[in-house]
């Protein structure tokens, strides 16, 4: 998918008019914010912890190549296989080849933003491998053939009734929409059969610990542990920015991730995978394969956008964003939505395809305030808006350059606004400008007309004081 200006605006309008969606978004994001606030209040030095983590992530990215090489060495020493994927196509091909070597026709998957990013499910399907999502929210969306609409709650936009309809179709019998335990039990029954059928299990990874070559996976449903232990082969697809140096640093990461994402001191299931199962282990995979995904990440190192690589995908910025809370995740046309998606999507997938997203923000700064790593998303959104001018059609680019010139020079500003006050008279109807579509920069919205006298002139003449 893409998110041009017209596409984003069209999807946002549909979302805003969808009463059920608005209720689901309000309920979901309100709950997440309240739980986060409660969890944060339990840590007296929480702000100091954020500063400490910011320093950790900055130092790690400054030596990213070194930490990745250390991770690779220690992961191989632990018995894992490590692959480097320059882009999504390479990553998909690696996973497909591993599935073919295993003779797997079914792959179970744990929730993973990285695999959503590279469209792994579709690639596996084309290769004859059925990918089954085992996270409840992801499975709901797989049945509905939809993209995630939230980083940690992918089906936040779905109502219980919609879920019951999907599950009833899958089960082949009607299921009660008001009995959530019954719906959950049915999903568990169906998915457990798929765990046993799978020849390969695929996960993402929340953290890579270079010190031991370990992959850390956090979930709240336990499905991740079945994906990583029940099939004979486990494949983890992880973005290269998810590395940290030591377990002490990983502990800080885990503490902030759980509190920021779901308002928990620690996620319910925190799994550590260090190579394949040993002889003394009760269960576990015979093989562990780790795919390190670049897909444009390394291009951001050393740029004004490097800070975005500090993101730990907690989703806290979505829950406070006034744009996301109205437009919902699908308006962004990307697996990454909300404020972080508005920065990440143009950087990873191209400004030409996602030109609208840097503008899908009020720049209120709430995302920066809530981010556990204090990522300055508003700053990067402004940087992207400047970059976006370079990919506009020449006539739009010249118009924006002309507007910038006028706004910088007071004399030109006074002259142009004076001319516009005269020129607008032919278009003013009932207090608004009735501009033809080709001349209207607001693309469908009616703009207010310029006042007869500017605020500055009213201030200088003392007219405002007289009115008071």
Phi, psi and omega in degrees: 000170177223173179216076171283173183302314182293321180295313181297316182296318180296314180294321180296318179298316178299318181294318182295328180275354180272102186298316181297320179295317180298321178295318181294318179294316179299313182295313184293310182291325177298316180297316180298318181295317180296317181295321178297313181301319179295317181293321180293323181296339181280352181246103185301326182257035185299317181295322176296323179295321177297317179297318179297317181292323176302315180295321179298311184293322179296315180294323180295314181293332178294336178232044186302313182300317180298314182293324178293320178294321177295317178300314181302313181301314183285329176293318178295320178298331179276357177105002180273162174253135184240135181233149177247122181246118181291328181212183183296323181298316178296317180298315179299317182296322178298314181294319179299316180297321178295321178295320179294318179299325180277345185071029184277132174255345178231133175237127174268143185234139169269162181302131183206118176290327181297319180287331172295318182301321185261004179058048184295321181303316180294320179295319178295318180300318179295334180270003177087018179247124179276119177266127182245115176288135183248345169293133187302314180296317179294323179294320176303314181290327177296319177295324181275353182057051181234162174277159173298150178242008177202146185295317182252346177232077190300333182253032183300337184273355184269140174270164179299323180297316180296321179294317180299321179295319179294316181291324179296318178296321181289322182280340181080017178204155181290137178242145183289129182284342182263007182242085183297318177302323179292320178295317179296318180297322179293318177298318179298319181297315182292316185289327179298327176295323181288326176303318183287334180279337191290135175266348181211141177245136185236131178227172167265215176191133180276324182215143167246123182261109184297326184305323184235359183070030184262149172252129179254129181234127179244133177217169177244004184240346182086352181295329180299323181291326177289322179296321185273351184236329184285312178291156180290339181234130176245129177241125177249125178253116190224135175295142186295341181283351186277018183267148171222161190283309189231170176290331176298319177290322178297326179296320177296316179303310183297320181296317180284325181299309184296317181293320182285327185278307188229011178067037181241147174298325177205143179300152187299317179241115175242108185253141177240120180250115178236087182074181180285175180297142174271170181301326183274355181283141180289329179206184180128163184284152175284332180225143174235126180237131182241121180256113179273112187264123174270287177053044176098353183293315183296336179293341182272344180295130180082004179253179178291352181255004183304326183302332182294338179289350177284347184302136179252012175058047178275336179082004183298326182293331179294322187289343180251352185283122180295333179284310180299319186293344176257316186277335182075171187287327186290339178297335184282343177062027185212153174296338177257115183240184181069193183301318180293323178293327180293338177264312186294317186299311177297327182288320183273325188249357175107132179296327181300324182275335186231043184294335183282333192295321177299339179267354181275056183203145175270355183058032182286339177088002181297326179296319179293321183293327185266344185295129180294342179252006180055040179292130183274075180297320178302321178299314182289329175297320177293321177298318180293326178296323176294318179295327184296333178300327182290343181253003178286156170304152189302324183289324176290320180298316179295324179296317180290322177297320178295318179297319179298319180297314181298316182294336181279339187241118186300318182295315178295324179296316179296319182295312184295316179295327177295316178297318182293328177297326178282315185293333185285344187303326182288346186245354184284124176224118177054043174085359180231163177274121178265070185276147173294155185305319184292342182254352186270112181288345181273359174049065174110335179270144176274132182264149174289153179277162177290142178293156181297324178234137181289159178300320182299316180295321178295323180291314183294327182278351182081007182299325181293320179294324179296323180291329178289000000 
